[in-house]
């Protein structure tokens, strides 16, 4: 144990020296080391003096990703453009091109529309009668999901929608009776 004490003291002294040197240099640890390579233009020193941390600037693309995208685009068109070309055929055109029934073609056409929709419209949030975003509560009990009803019971999502629609039709019916009388 006594052999470890001089080693601990030496390590402690060295760590205190490093901490003091770092504090004297404003906490920048790069000041503790010489430049790793020659800097004939002074660019590295200037960047360090300006506080630049190096690396890729914000918003810069990964070079390999950009090169791969450019390579693929030279070989053809964007995937969204290819999907749009098929979508523009319509269900009948798809049925002829794919030699399938109109019902099958319509299903495929609907999937194309669903996939392309995100490029044309932002996702919409459900709203209540006042136009405010509707609260959504998901309850997982024994692997089942549902919506919490007004009395705390778990309702399936379609029951909640039926309840909302029923309230709206009741309000509309009362308003039409008041308007007639």
N, C-alpha and C positions, 0 to 999 in steps of 0.2 A: 504494500500500500504506500509506503514512503517513497518508492520509486516513481509513482504516478504523480505525486505532488509537484515536483519540479516541471514535469511535462504540462500539467494543468496550469501552472503559473506562467509558463512560456506561452501556451496557447491563449491564455487570458490576456497577457500583455500584448500579443500580436493582434488579437481581435480589438483591443482597445485602441491600438495605433491605427488600425484600418478604419474604425469608427470615427476617430478624431480627424483623420485625413478626409474622409467622406464629408463630415460636417464642415470642415474648412472649405471644401470645394462646393458648398451649397447643396450637398446631398447627391450630386451627380456622380455616380460611380464610374462613368466613362473617364473622368478626370484622373482616376487612379492609374490608368494604363496608357501606354503610348499608342499612337495610331497603328493599326495592324498592317498597314501597307504604306507605301510612299504616297504623298498627296501633292504632286507637283503643281496642280492648279489651285490648291487651297479649298476645293469644294467641300471636302469632308469636314475640315475644321470650321468652315463657314456654316455648314448645316448644323454642326454640334453647337456652335456659338448661338445660333438662332433658336435653339431648342428643338430642332427637328429630331424626331425619334427614328426616322428611317422607315423602311417598308413601303408598301403600296399606298398611294394617296386614297382618300375616301372616294368611293364611287368608281375606282379604276377596275376594269374587267380583268379577269384571269386570262392571261395570254393564251394558254392552251385551249381554254373554252372558246375564246373568240376565234382562234384559228380553226378549230373543229367546226364551229357554226358556219364560218365562211366557206370551208371545204364542202360541207354538205349543201349549202345554198348554191354553190357552183354546179353541183350535180343535179339539181332539181328545184323544186319550189318548197315553200313553207308547208308544214303539215296542215296548218289551218286552211291554206289555200286549196290543198288537195281535197280536204273534207268539204269545203264550200263548193267545189266543182261537182262533187257527188250530190250534195244537198240540193243544188240548183236544178238537178234533173227532175226533182219531184218524185212522188211515189210511183207514178206510171212509168217515168223514164228509168227509174231504178229497177222496176220489175222487168222491163225489156232488157236493160244492160246486164242484169244478174240472172236472167231467165228464171225468175221465181214468181210466185203469186203476188198480187197487189197487196194482200194483207201482210205477207212477209216483208215486202218492200216498204210498206208503210211503217212497220216496226223498226226497220233499219233506218229509215228516213227520220223517224222521231228520235232515235238515238243520236243521229248526226246533229239534229237541231239542239238536243240537250247538251252535247259536247261543245257545240259552237256558241251556245247562248252566253256563256261566261265571257266571251270576247266582245259582246255587244251590250250587255246589261249588267249592272252591279247587282249583287245579291240583295234581295229585299227582305226587310225585317217585318214580321207580323205586327200589326198595330191594333189597338182597341178602338172602341166607338169614338173616342175623343182624338184619335190620331197619334196617341203616344205609343211608344214601343210596348207591346204586350209582354207581361212577365211570363217566364217559362220556368217551371219547376219540374225536374225529373226525379222520380223516386225509384230506387232499385231495391226491391224486396224479394228475395228468393229468385232472382233472375228476371223478375218482371219489371216493366217500366210503365209509368203512367203520369198523370197530372194530378196535383193536389187540388181537390175541390173545396168549396166554401166551408164545408163542415169538417175538413181535415181528411176526408176519405180519398182514396186513390182512384182516379178515373182514367180510363184509357184515353188517349188523345182525341179519338173521334167523338167520345161522349162529351168532352169539353167543348168541342166545336159545335156539336148539336145543341148544347145548352146555350151557347152564345147566339147561334142562329135563331133559336126559339125565342130568346129575349128580344132580338131585333124584330122578329115578325110580330110579337105581341105589341111592341111599341108602334110599329107601322099600322097595325089594325086599329089601335086606339086613336092614332092620329087621323086615320081615314074616317072613323066614326064621328070624331069631333068636327071634321071638315064638312060632313054631310048634313049634320044637324043644325 
